[in-house]
Amino acid sequence: MKIGMNLLLWTTEVTPEHDGLLDQLKAMGFDSVEVPVFAIDDPAPYERLGKRLKSLGLSATAVTVMSPETNPISPDPQIRQAAVAQLEKVLDRCAAFDCEILCGPLHSAIGQFTGNGPTEDEFKAGVETLSKVAEKAQARNIRLAVEYLNRFENYFLTTAADTARFVRAVNHPSLKMMYDSFHAHIEEKNQAKAIASCAAETIHVHVSENDRGIPGTGQVDWDSYWSGLKASGYDGSLTIEAFGRALPALAAATKVWRDLFPDPLGLCRDGLSFIKSRSGIA
């Protein structure tokens, strides 16, 4: 297994000013970083990042989100096609830094609600859209990991079981799912049972505390989480996802209104130690 750190703690766009941070994460003992892929017009920053990561021996995953204009479950076929085009461009940027897995709520527009629960028509639209994207991911040797979110951030996929059903419906080797302890803490009754319900479909996980602070310091049922992962035989990346107030726009988007930890690198050190102690990684 690898231990990763999501760079959204610092930025939505990795630039040369983050070179020192990458050095520190590598020296600290991280195996990989999770790269936000939001700005996609210019390939150059991602090509440069790929060279930088290779020189450090860091592997990479990536994360992106969908907007109302690129909503994979929209009733408008033009918007669904825009979703395919958007994700194809994201995949091109991911390929530039040898990304292994692109994760996130790829299934629907984040923060967009209809006032109702998900419909079968939306489910079918999502399956059709993501099936096309999975083909494009396979051509680039990248796997997609669909992430379910809690009910306050989306309405389409909010549980492990529903997301596993969606993945099985797409039925493509390049599209699986991820499991995030933060969203599960809100939506599931039991972490271990939730992990078991999607074990065959899960290729990526986030280690994230209930307040998005230092993993292991909050209310997530970590005993159930770790026992569930071990029972499932999971052997992929264990990636810390935490959010702070370094970027006002990102803090607003993630609803972080107060300091949740003393400093980001301290969070990394403590989170890394927590994962190693609970996962059994030497």
C-alpha positions, 0 to 999 in steps of 0.5 A: 500500500501507498500513503498519499497526501491530497494537495488541496490542503494548499492549492487548487493548482500546483505550480513551481512555488509548491516544489518545496512542499513536494520535497517536504512530503517526500522527505516526510515519507509520503509515497504519492500526492493527489493533484487537483486538476481543475484548470485544464486549458494549459497542459504545461504546468502538468507536464512540468509537474510530471517531471518534478514528481518523477525526479522525486520518486513520487507517484500521483493520483488526481481529483476533479469535480463537475459543474452544472455546465458539465453535469453527467446526469443532466437531462440535456444531452449537450451538457452530458456531452460537455461532461465527456469532453471535460473529463477527456481533457482532464484525463489528458492533463492527468496523463501528463504527470503519469496519474494512476487514478482520477478520483472525485464526484465524477458522476454529477455536478457538485452542489447542484440539487433538484429538490428531489432524490435521484431518478432512474433516468439520471442513473441511466444518463450517468451510466451512459456518460461515464461509460464513454469516459471510461473508454477514454480513461482506458486508452490513457491507462488511467483508472477512474474512482467515482466518489460518493459524497454526503447529502449536503454536497450532492444528492445522486450518490450518497452511500457505498452501496449505491455507488457500487451499484452504479459501478456495476452498471457501468461495468467497465474495468477502468471505472471503479469507486473510492471510499472516503471516511468523512462522507461515510461518517455522515451517511453510513451506519457502520464503516466496516459494513459500508466498506464490505458492501463495496469491497469488490469495486473500491480501488482508492480510499481517503483517510479524512476526519469528521471535521476535515482536520488531523486523522485520528483526532475526531469522531470517525469510528477508526476501529471499524474503518481499519478493520473493514479495510483489512477484512476487504483485502484493500491494498491501494493508496491511503490518501489523507484529505484535509482542508484548511483556510489557506485559500479563501475560495477553497475554504468557502467551498469546503465550508471551513470557517475556523482553524482545524489544526495548528499547521498543515505540515504538522497535520501531514506528520501526525496523519502519516504516523496515524496511518502507519500505526493503524494500517500496519505499514512499516 
